[in-house]
Amino acid sequence: MAVNRRKPNHKPGSRPGNSHPGAKPVKPAKRRDDRRKKPVEKPEEQKGDQPAIGTIQWFPGHMARTRRKIQESLKMVDAVVEIVDARIPLSSRNPEMDYLTDGKPRMVILNKADLADENANRRWLAYFKKQGMAAIAVDCKSGRGCNQFDPAIRELLSDLLEKWESKGANRTIRAMIVGIPNVGKSSFINRMNKGGKAKVEDRPGVTRQNQWFVIEGGTQLLDTPGVLWPKFEDQTVAMRLAFTGAIKDQVLDMEEMACELLGILRREYPQVLLERYKLEEPLNEDNYELLHDIGRKRGMLVSGGQIDTGRASIMLMDEYRGGKLGRITLDSLPSREVTGDA
């Protein structure tokens, strides 16, 4: 839901108090800054604060370079391991990866599985295996499930390993780690790696160059920077990426994003909102008013008794991303897919 903001009662650049009839305009004093190059005016659709959720586009220049590096590095690896966010297993996959990886054996790792619905995790694992990929669910922070990686990738490459053995080749598995920003690629490598550390921060776009790491068992992992795709055709995907932090918060309107998330939670997980924020039924059907209700319950007031919706928005997003709202999966399996438990 769009957020209404109060507009000033005078035009930008004018001086209040100079609007009476016959008044001479006051020429502002020239400042040193005025001699500097003026900033280029933003396109019409980008004016205002941040872009609306429905117009999210974010493709920094280094991501175009990453696409090229992925293709250039394929000849050096035996398999491609794609890490996705278990809360949005489909939305957090780069649709370009299928052709970028050029038919290499594939593995999907559902990271942050502890934040996603357990039953949904099993269904998604079965889905990816049905697509001919190896698939495991892990929690890189605790290390849960990471011990599945070595046997899973060896099974995926069993034919290649047999070929090496028959030729007496003394080779180790090399795998490329790919994924969009903030899904936990570096965290996975750090969990598996006994030597040096990959740089990890809780914000997208940290890894900027390819790095090799050797893990237990001798398998070599090539870490690559997170890469999004040039244009989000499905803005529902863009919205879910924003929820999980794959897109920088600085380019988004946090209040609008919080309202969009509340709309989903109100429909799919109403009990979570009722219990976490001590709300009463029925929940307000206006998402912005629902945000007010939550802010009021948390005592987020400013002068005059108004609700600080900015603080409430940040709090809601932090609690969702931190798993304080419970185990929530936002992506559903494609409707044409009918799978059982893994």
N, C-alpha and C positions, 0 to 999 in steps of 0.2 A: 504494500500500500504506500503510495506516495505521501511524504510528510509535508504538511503545509508550514511555510516559514513566513514570519512577518517581514514585510518589505519596508524600507525606510520611506519617510514621507517627503523626501527631497531627492532630486536626481543626483546620481554619483558625480562628484566633481563640483557641485554647486554648494554655496554656503548658506545655511539656514539664517534667516534674519535679513537677507538681501533681496527678498522676493516682493517687497511692497512697490506699488506703481511709482515709476520715475527714479527708482534707485539705480545708481550706476554700478555696473558689475565690478567686483573687486578682483583685480588681477593678482593671482597668487605669486608670491616671491619665487624667483627662479632658484632651484636647488641644484647642488652639484650633481645629484643623481639624474637630473633632467637631461644632462648632456650624454648620458649613457645610451646605448642602443635600446630602443623600446622593445618590449617582449612581443612576440608574434601573437596576434589575437587568436584565441581558440576557435575551432569550428563551432558552428551554431549548436550542434548536438552535444558538445562537451562543456558548454557554459554552465555556470552554477558551481555547486560544490563538487560532488563526485558523480560518476555516471550511474544511471539507474541500473538495477539488476538486469533488466531486459536488454541492456546494450553493452554488456561486459565484453571487452576485447583486450587481451594482454599478451603481447608477443615480443618481448625484448630482443634486441639484436643478437645477443649471445645464443639465443635458442635456435636461430637459423643456422649458426655455425655448428651447434650441437648436432643438428640433423645431418649435416655433411660428415661430421666426425663419426657418427654412428655407422653410416654407410661405408666410410673408408676403413673402419676398424673391423668390419664383419669378417674379412678374410683371416683375421688373427684369432677368431674365437670358434668354439665348437657348438655353443648354444647361447641363446638369449634368455635371460631371466628378467621378467617384467614384474616389478613390485607395484601393487595397487593398494588402495585404502579399502579395507574390508567393509567399511560403512557405505561405500559407494563403489563396488567392484567394477561396474560398467562405466560409470561416469568418470572414474579416475584412470581409465585406459586411454592412451593416445590412439585414435583411430588410424593414424598414419603408420603406426608401428608394424602392422602386418606387411606392408610393402617395403618399409624401411629396412626390415630385418631379412628380407629376401629369402624366405623359406627355410631359415635356420630352425633346428629343433627349439621348441619354446617351453618355458616354464612360467607359471604365474604364482606369485606369493601374495597371499592376502595378509597384509600387515595390519597391525592395530586390531586384530581379531577380537581382543578382549573388550573393545568398545562397540563391537557389532553384535547383532542378535545371533545367538549360538545356532539356532535352527537354520537361519539364513546362511550362515557360514557353510554348513554342510551342503545346502542346496547349490551354493555358488561353486564349491569345490567339484561337485558332480557335474555341473554345467561346463566348467573349463576342461575337465577330463574328457567330456564328451566331444569337445572340439579338437581332441588329439594332443592336448598339452598336459604336462605334469602340473600338479597343483597342490600346494600346502597352505595351511593357515598358521600364522605365527604372531607372537607379541615380542617385538625386538627389545622392549624395555626390560621385561623379565626374562627373556630368552626362551619362553615357552614355545615349543614347536620347532625351534631352529635346528634341533638335532635330526629333523626329518629331511633336511636339505640334501645332505650328501647321498643317502640312499635313493632319494627321488631323482636327483640329476644323473646318477649312475644308471638307474633304470631307464631314464629317458634316452641315454646315450649307449645303451647296452650293445647295440649292433656295432657302433663305432669302436667301443672298447674291445669287443671280440676281434675286430679287424686289426686293431693295433697289436693285440696279443698274438694273433696268428703270424704277424710279420715280425714279431720280436721287437716292436718299437717301444722304447721307454719314454712314453709321453704322459703328460698330465693334462687334465681337463682345464680348458680355458672357457670362462663364461662371461658374457657382457651383462652388467646390471643396468637396466633402463627403467624409466618411469617418470611421471610428471613431478613437479616440485612438491616437496613436503609430504611424500608418502612414506619416507623412512629408508631410502636407499643407503645412505651413509650409516644410519643406525644399524641396519642389517649387517653391513660389512664390518662395522666395529664389533658387533656381537660375535661374528664368525672369525674375525681376524685376531691372531694372537700377537701380531707385531705392531706396526704403526697404526695410527688412527686416521680415519677419514673425518673431515671437518663436519660437525653437526651443529645446526641451530634450528630453533623452532620457527623458521620463516622460510618461505620459498626462495629458490634461486641462489643458494649458498655455494654449492659445488660448481666451479666454473671451468674445470679442465679434466681430461681423462686421467685416471690414476689406477695403477695395478696393485693388487693385494693378494697375498698367499694365505690361504686358510688351512685349518687342520685337515690332513689327508692329502695336501699338496695341490688341491684345486686352486687355480688362479682366477681372481675376479677383477674385471675391468669396470671401475666405477665411472659413470658418465653423468654430466649435469642434467638436471631435470628439464624436460622439454614439453611444452604445451604445443598446441597446433594453432595455425594462423587465424582461424575464424571459428567461433562457436556457432555451428548451424542450429543446435538445439540449446536454447537459453535455459532450459531446465537443467541441463548438464552444467552450464556455467554457474548457475545458482548453487548447485550442490558442491561444486569445487570451491566456491566462495565460502560456503558454510564450514568446510573442513580445513580451510586455511591454505589451499593450493594456489590461491590468487592473493596478492598482497592486499591487506586491509586498507592501506593508504590510498588505493585507487577506487575504494568503494564507499557507499553511503551506509554506515553501520546501522542506522535506525531502520532504513528500508530493508536491509538484509535481515535484521532481527524480526521485523514484521513478517517477512516471507517465511522464515523458519517457524515462527509461531503458527502460521497458517497450516503448515504441514503437521506440526506436533498436535495442534488442536484437532485435526482430522484423524491422524493415525495413532497418536499416543496421548490422548487427553488425560489419562490417569497420571502420567508423568508430571504434567503441569499442575494438576490438582494437588498432588502430594508434595512436590518439591517446593511450590510457592504458596502452599496453604490457601488455595483459591476455593471458591464455592461454585457449585453447579447452579445453573448452566454456565459454561465459559462464555465470555463475551465473544460474539461472532465478528466484531470489528477488531482486526489484528492490532491496530494502533492503540485502541482502547484497552485491549488485553495487555499490551506492553505497559500502559499506565497502571493497570491493576497490579501487575507484578512489581513495578517500581514502588507503588504505594505500600505493598506488603513488605518490601525490603527497606522501607523508610528512606527512599532516595528522593528527598525533597530539597527544593531550593527556596530562595526568599519568596514570600507570598504564598507559600504552600503548594507551588507548582511541582509537578513530577519531573525529575531529571531523566528524561528518556534517553539521553546520550549515555549516561552511566548505566542505566538499566539494559541498554542494548549491548554494551560491552560485557556486562556481567552475564547476560544470557548466552552470548557467543562463547565466552570463556568456559562457562559451565557445560555447554554442549560439547565443546572440543575436548574438555578434560574428563568427559565421561561421567560427570556428576548427575546427569539426567537419566543415566541408565544405558543399557546396551541397545542401540538404535541403528537399524539398517535402513537407509533411505532409498536405495535402488531395489527394484523388483526384477525378477527374471523376465526375459522377453516372453511375451504372452504365448508365442508359438512353441516355447520349450516346456516340456513336461518331464521333470526329473525327480527321482526319488532321493533319499538320503544317501550320502557318500558311504 
